[in-house]
């Protein structure tokens, strides 16, 4: 199993199968599997998050009663009122 490590400006390829120490070889294989599993989980969570956000946005469309002013808008209105006074 060939692993590519990218650090700053260098790229190094390692062949885990060429590790002579069996314990180190096994540990490297386990770590590679863990990293792969974590990457799949990250992608799944990202997909789920985007889906839920899109569903929420769709649900809130047309719900004018739920609209509130953001703090920025309130501050701008407050500044404008104090300037005209």
C-alpha positions in Angstrom: 0.0 0.0 0.0 1.5 3.3 -1.1 0.9 6.4 1.0 1.6 9.9 -0.2 2.5 12.5 2.4 2.3 16.2 1.4 4.3 18.6 3.7 4.7 22.2 2.7 6.6 22.0 -0.6 7.6 18.3 -0.5 5.8 15.2 -1.4 7.0 11.8 -0.2 5.7 8.4 -1.2 5.9 5.5 1.3 5.2 1.8 0.6 3.8 0.4 3.8 4.4 -3.1 2.5 8.1 -2.5 2.6 8.3 -1.8 6.3 10.4 -4.6 7.8 9.1 -4.3 11.4 5.8 -6.1 11.5 4.5 -4.1 14.4 5.2 -0.8 12.7 3.8 -2.2 9.5 0.6 -3.2 11.2 0.3 0.1 13.1 0.8 2.1 9.8 -2.0 0.0 8.1 -4.4 0.6 11.1 -3.7 4.3 11.0 -4.3 4.5 7.2 -7.6 2.7 7.7 -8.6 5.1 10.6 -7.8 8.1 8.4 -9.8 6.7 5.6 -12.8 6.0 7.8 -12.6 9.5 9.3 -12.5 11.0 5.8 -15.7 9.1 4.9 -17.4 10.3 8.0 -16.3 13.9 7.3 -17.8 13.7 3.8 -21.0 12.1 5.1 -21.4 14.8 7.8 -20.8 17.6 5.2 -23.4 16.1 2.9 -25.9 15.7 5.8 -25.3 19.3 7.0 -25.8 20.8 3.5 -28.9 18.7 3.0 -30.4 19.9 6.4 -29.5 23.5 5.6 -31.2 23.3 2.2 -34.3 21.7 3.8 -34.4 24.4 6.5 -34.1 27.1 3.9 -36.9 25.6 1.9 -39.1 25.3 5.0 -38.5 28.9 6.0 -39.3 30.4 2.5 -42.6 32.1 2.7 -42.7 32.2 6.5 -42.7 36.0 6.7 -43.8 35.8 10.3 -40.5 34.3 11.3 -38.4 37.1 9.8 -36.5 39.3 12.2 -34.1 42.2 11.7 -30.4 41.3 12.1 -28.4 43.2 14.7 -26.5 45.1 11.9 -29.7 46.5 10.5 -30.9 47.6 13.9 -27.6 49.3 14.6 -27.7 51.1 11.2 -31.2 52.3 11.8 -30.2 53.5 15.3 -27.3 55.4 13.9 -29.4 57.0 11.3 -32.0 58.1 13.8 -29.4 59.6 16.1 -27.8 61.5 13.2 -31.1 63.1 12.2 -32.1 64.1 15.7 
